[in-house]
Amino acid sequence: MDAFYASVEQRDNPALKGKPLIVGAPPTQRGVVAAASYEARKFGVRSAMPSSVAKRLCPDGVFIWPRMERYREESGEIMRIVAGTGGMVEQVSIDEAYLDVSAACQDADADASLARGLPLASALKERIQAERRLTTSIGIAANKLLAKLASDYKKPDGLMLIPERDKANFLRPLSIRSIHGVGKVTEQILNRAGIESIGDLQDYPGDLRALVGSFGPALKRFAFGEDDRPLDVGEESKSISSETTFAHDTDDRKVLRASLREQAEEISAKLKRKRIGALTVQVKIRYGDFTTLTRQFSVEEPVTEAGDIYRLACHLLARERLVSRPLRLLGVGVSGLGETVHQQLVLGFDSQAGRGLHDRIV
């Protein structure tokens, strides 16, 4: 779906159409952005960004609180339409899914099979538009890697097919960050070896395992558009969490912040090993009398970095005023797990200033 949270809001309230809409906490509060319309994204506004920074980047932005129940309800309606095609569905987030329609598109020629997917995709887009009044971007290809790239390529309201015969040439000029599983650290390692584009990966004569370990062979295959990952319709792990029980109940902010940072680092490392991101961050606290509370916040673009997870956790503790008395336990968790977006989050604020502004947990 295209800018899903914001598009739902603009559909439900036509007065918001065409405006730079920012779904999240208002800039007058210590909060973060959950999602942004395309009009706001032009100014550099992104999910997980502090709302105060979003306001500075987009002074005319319209801020509204997220309505997660509304978005989940809408997601259910859309996924029912997708499932109605008869294909096999892997839902990877609230607004994104893979659809395998190969059984309905069989042809002796691989590219002819793909071409048969065009009318199916067009019909799906038209039905979602007619019934839900929302636009969709669909990519058609022989595998998940290429279909994801194709769906991102012509957003919003896009429809693109990558033929098998053209896939290697299509990939050549793209940044290595376009490849599933390549994050900031991997990109830096490859850049130091002179690899910046996918074409550089295709032409690299050495063994990529010397640079990126066991990911090397898969990375080489991805560079040529080869991906044998099947659709996952099973019950995988739905969340990752970390928590600390303190030896003595505490409300010492230094102790709590250190605990949060350590937990965020642990969760981030697990996400990166699995090459996935999270759409929801949750905090869990337990007081000395064993009263236990949890609060969560969802964003539209998956987060993987420890700094983003830590910032969202601090936001929740501050917003809900959870550190009102000493804590026996403090924990952080993430859920809504799925593939990371290829365009990683770029937070447009000074790191020192941002730390001072959003490190508060009361």
C-alpha positions in Angstrom: 0.0 0.0 0.0 1.1 3.6 -0.6 1.9 5.6 2.5 -0.7 3.5 4.2 -1.4 5.2 7.6 -1.5 8.7 5.9 -3.5 7.5 3.0 -6.2 6.1 5.3 -6.4 9.4 7.1 -6.6 11.4 3.9 -9.3 9.1 2.6 -11.3 9.3 5.8 -10.9 13.1 6.0 -10.8 14.7 2.5 -9.7 18.0 4.0 -6.2 16.4 4.5 -5.7 15.4 0.9 -2.8 17.0 -0.8 -1.4 18.3 2.5 1.9 17.3 4.2 0.4 14.9 6.7 2.4 13.6 9.6 0.9 10.8 11.6 2.4 10.8 15.1 2.8 12.9 18.2 2.5 16.7 17.9 5.8 18.6 17.8 5.0 20.3 21.1 5.3 17.0 22.9 8.3 14.6 23.2 7.1 12.2 20.6 7.9 10.5 17.3 6.5 10.2 13.8 4.7 6.9 13.0 4.2 7.7 9.2 4.2 10.5 6.7 2.3 11.2 3.5 4.2 11.6 0.3 3.8 15.4 0.5 5.6 15.3 3.9 8.2 12.8 2.7 9.4 15.4 0.1 10.7 17.4 3.1 12.6 14.4 4.5 10.1 13.4 7.1 10.4 9.7 8.0 9.0 7.2 10.5 10.7 7.1 14.0 11.9 10.7 13.5 11.3 13.0 16.5 8.2 15.0 15.9 10.1 18.2 16.7 12.6 17.5 13.9 9.7 16.7 11.5 8.2 20.1 12.3 11.5 21.8 11.6 11.9 20.0 8.3 8.3 20.5 7.3 7.0 23.7 9.0 3.5 23.4 7.3 3.1 19.8 8.3 -0.3 18.7 9.7 0.2 16.4 12.7 -2.5 13.9 13.8 -2.4 11.1 16.3 -2.2 7.5 14.8 -5.3 5.3 14.9 -3.8 1.9 14.9 -7.1 0.0 15.3 -8.4 1.8 12.2 -5.3 0.8 10.2 -5.5 -2.8 11.4 -9.2 -2.9 10.4 -8.3 -1.5 7.0 -5.5 -4.0 6.6 -7.8 -6.9 7.2 -10.2 -5.7 4.5 -7.3 -5.3 2.0 -5.8 -8.6 2.8 -9.2 -10.3 2.3 -9.2 -8.8 -1.2 -5.7 -10.1 -1.9 -6.6 -13.6 -0.6 -9.6 -13.5 -2.9 -7.4 -13.9 -5.9 -6.9 -17.5 -5.0 -3.1 -17.2 -4.8 -0.9 -18.1 -1.9 -0.3 -15.1 0.4 2.6 -14.2 2.7 1.7 -11.0 4.7 4.9 -9.4 5.8 3.5 -6.3 7.5 0.2 -4.4 8.1 0.3 -3.1 4.5 2.5 -5.4 2.5 2.3 -8.9 1.2 3.6 -11.3 -1.4 1.1 -13.1 -3.6 2.1 -16.2 -5.6 -0.2 -16.6 -8.6 2.2 -18.9 -10.6 -0.5 -21.6 -10.8 -2.7 -19.3 -12.8 0.1 -18.0 -15.0 1.7 -21.1 -16.3 3.5 -20.9 -19.7 6.4 -22.7 -21.3 8.2 -19.3 -21.5 9.2 -17.7 -18.2 8.6 -14.2 -19.4 5.2 -15.1 -20.9 4.2 -16.5 -17.5 5.1 -13.2 -15.9 3.2 -11.2 -18.5 0.1 -13.2 -17.6 0.4 -11.6 -14.1 -0.2 -8.1 -15.5 -4.0 -8.3 -16.0 -4.3 -10.0 -12.5 -2.3 -7.2 -10.9 -4.2 -4.5 -12.7 -7.5 -6.1 -11.6 -6.3 -6.3 -8.0 -5.3 -2.6 -8.0 -8.6 -1.6 -9.5 -10.6 -3.6 -7.0 -8.7 -2.2 -4.0 -9.2 1.3 -5.4 -12.9 0.7 -6.0 -13.7 -1.0 -2.7 -11.2 0.7 -0.3 -10.5 4.0 -2.2 -6.7 3.5 -1.7 -3.9 3.1 -4.1 -1.6 0.2 -4.3 1.8 -0.4 -5.9 2.5 -3.9 -7.3 5.6 -5.5 -8.6 5.6 -8.6 -10.8 8.7 -10.8 -11.0 9.8 -14.4 -10.7 10.9 -14.2 -7.1 10.5 -12.2 -3.9 13.7 -10.1 -4.3 12.7 -8.7 -7.7 9.0 -8.4 -6.9 9.8 -6.2 -3.9 12.1 -4.0 -5.9 9.5 -3.7 -8.7 6.8 -2.7 -6.2 9.0 0.1 -4.8 10.2 1.3 -8.2 7.2 3.3 -9.4 5.5 4.3 -6.2 2.9 5.6 -5.6 0.1 3.8 -7.6 2.7 1.8 -9.5 2.7 -1.3 -11.6 5.9 -2.8 -12.9 7.1 -6.1 -14.3 10.8 -7.2 -14.3 11.3 -9.8 -17.1 13.7 -12.6 -16.4 15.7 -11.8 -19.5 16.3 -8.2 -18.2 16.8 -8.7 -14.5 20.6 -8.6 -14.3 20.7 -5.4 -16.4 17.8 -3.9 -14.4 19.8 -4.4 -11.2 23.2 -3.1 -12.4 22.8 0.6 -11.7 21.0 0.2 -8.4 22.6 0.9 -5.1 23.7 -2.2 -3.1 21.3 -1.0 -0.4 18.5 -2.1 -2.7 19.4 -5.7 -2.0 17.5 -7.6 0.7 19.7 -7.9 3.8 22.2 -5.1 3.0 22.1 -2.6 5.8 24.4 0.3 6.8 27.2 -1.9 8.2 27.3 -4.3 5.2 27.2 -1.3 2.8 30.2 0.3 4.5 32.2 -3.0 4.3 31.4 -3.3 0.6 32.1 0.3 -0.1 35.6 0.0 1.3 36.2 -2.8 -1.2 35.1 -0.5 -4.0 31.6 -2.0 -4.4 28.9 0.7 -4.5 26.4 -0.5 -7.1 24.8 -3.9 -7.8 26.8 -3.9 -11.0 30.0 -3.7 -9.0 28.8 -6.8 -7.1 28.1 -8.6 -10.3 31.6 -7.8 -11.6 33.5 -8.5 -8.3 36.0 -11.2 -9.1 36.8 -12.2 -5.5 35.0 -14.4 -2.9 32.5 -12.2 -1.2 32.7 -14.4 1.9 36.0 -12.6 2.7 34.0 -9.4 3.0 30.6 -10.4 4.4 31.1 -14.0 5.7 28.3 -16.5 5.1 26.1 -13.9 3.4 28.5 -13.8 0.5 27.1 -16.5 -1.8 23.5 -15.3 -1.3 24.6 -11.7 -1.9 26.1 -12.8 -5.2 23.0 -14.6 -6.3 20.8 -11.6 -5.3 23.0 -9.3 -7.4 22.0 -11.3 -10.5 18.3 -11.4 -9.5 18.3 -15.0 -8.3 16.3 -15.7 -5.2 14.9 -19.1 -4.2 13.2 -18.0 -0.9 9.7 -19.5 -0.8 6.7 -17.7 0.5 6.5 -18.1 4.3 3.0 -18.9 5.4 4.0 -20.7 8.6 4.1 -19.5 12.2 7.5 -17.9 12.6 8.6 -16.0 15.7 6.3 -12.9 16.0 8.4 -10.9 18.5 11.8 -10.3 20.1 12.3 -9.0 23.6 14.8 -8.3 26.3 14.2 -7.4 30.0 16.1 -6.8 33.2 15.1 -7.4 36.7 17.0 -5.1 39.0 18.6 -6.3 42.2 16.9 -3.4 44.0 13.9 -1.4 42.8 15.2 1.8 41.1 14.0 5.0 39.4 17.6 6.1 38.8 17.5 7.5 35.3 21.1 6.6 34.5 20.5 3.0 35.4 17.3 2.8 33.5 18.8 4.5 30.4 21.8 2.1 30.5 19.4 -0.8 30.7 17.3 0.4 27.8 20.4 0.9 25.6 21.7 -2.6 26.3 18.3 -4.1 25.6 17.9 -2.1 22.3 21.4 -3.2 21.2 20.5 -6.9 21.9 17.3 -6.7 20.0 18.9 -4.8 17.1 21.6 -7.5 16.8 18.9 -10.2 16.6 16.9 -8.3 14.0 20.0 -7.8 11.8 21.0 -11.4 12.1 17.6 -12.4 10.8 17.7 -9.6 8.3 14.3 -8.3 9.4 12.8 -5.1 10.8 10.1 -4.4 13.4 7.0 -2.2 13.1 6.1 -2.1 16.8 8.2 -1.3 19.8 6.9 -2.2 23.3 8.0 -1.4 26.8 7.2 -3.5 29.9 7.6 -2.3 33.5 7.0 -3.9 36.8 6.8 -2.0 40.1 7.8 -3.3 43.5 4.3 -4.5 44.3 4.5 -6.6 41.1 2.0 -4.4 39.2 3.0 -4.9 35.5 2.2 -2.6 32.6 3.0 -2.7 28.9 2.7 0.1 26.3 3.5 0.0 22.6 4.0 2.3 19.6 3.9 1.4 15.9 5.6 3.0 12.9 5.0 2.5 9.2 8.6 1.8 8.2 10.5 -1.1 9.9 13.2 -0.2 12.4 16.3 -2.2 12.9 18.8 0.2 14.5 19.4 0.2 18.3 19.1 4.0 18.4 15.6 4.0 16.9 14.4 1.2 19.3 15.9 3.0 22.3 14.3 6.3 21.2 10.9 4.8 20.8 11.2 3.1 24.2 12.1 6.4 25.9 9.2 8.0 24.1 6.8 5.4 25.5 8.1 5.7 29.1 7.8 9.5 29.0 4.5 9.6 27.3 2.8 7.3 29.7 4.8 8.6 32.8 5.6 5.0 33.7 8.6 5.8 35.9 6.4 7.4 38.6 8.0 5.2 41.3 10.9 2.7 41.4 10.9 -0.2 39.0 11.5 -3.8 39.8 11.7 -4.8 36.0 12.2 -2.9 32.8 11.9 -4.5 29.3 11.8 -3.7 25.6 10.2 -5.8 22.9 9.6 -5.5 19.2 6.9 -7.2 17.0 5.4 -6.8 13.6 8.5 -8.5 12.2 9.1 -8.5 8.5 11.5 -7.6 5.8 13.3 -4.3 6.1 12.6 -1.4 3.7 15.4 -0.9 1.3 15.7 2.8 2.0 17.0 2.8 5.5 16.0 5.5 8.0 17.9 8.7 7.8 17.2 10.7 10.9 17.7 14.4 10.0 18.8 15.8 13.3 22.1 16.5 15.1 23.0 13.4 17.2 23.9 15.4 20.3 20.9 17.7 20.1 18.7 14.7 19.5 20.1 12.8 22.4 19.4 15.6 24.8 15.8 16.1 23.6 14.7 12.5 23.4 16.7 10.7 26.0 14.1 11.5 28.7 12.0 8.8 30.3 9.8 10.8 32.6 
